[in-house]
């Protein structure tokens, strides 16, 4: 009997987090349009607005790469992509914390969206590490 190591709860989290990340980036870009028009960004703060918009786009790219690696590692039952996805998760966590605590203007919507992102990322990180650990500890199949 061949043991299978792919994890359905991890794959479900990856799937829904992918859609959440698309919605997160879209909502954050709309929120920045609103912030730019409704809130004062005098002088040097205007440059920080552009930086924060770039950070939202960077987060979207990093999350896409992280989710792709996690999904690939889970589906092919290989620990290396799962572990790389866990490494890519670190800057993603930092960016979510940045949008919750360090950006110029933090709205309630920023807090809610950021916390949802951190919880989803944290669950995927924990389950991904457990699945990778299980794959690493499993005896190797001959010829595979």
Secondary structure, DSSP 8 states (H G I E B T S, - for coil): -------HHHHHHHHHHHHHHHHHHHHHHHHHHHHHHHS---TTHHHHHHHHHHHHHHHHHHHHHHHHHHHHHHHHT-HHHHHHHHHHHHHHHHHHHIIIIISSS--HHHHHHHHHHHHHHHHHHHHHHHHHHHHHHS---TT-
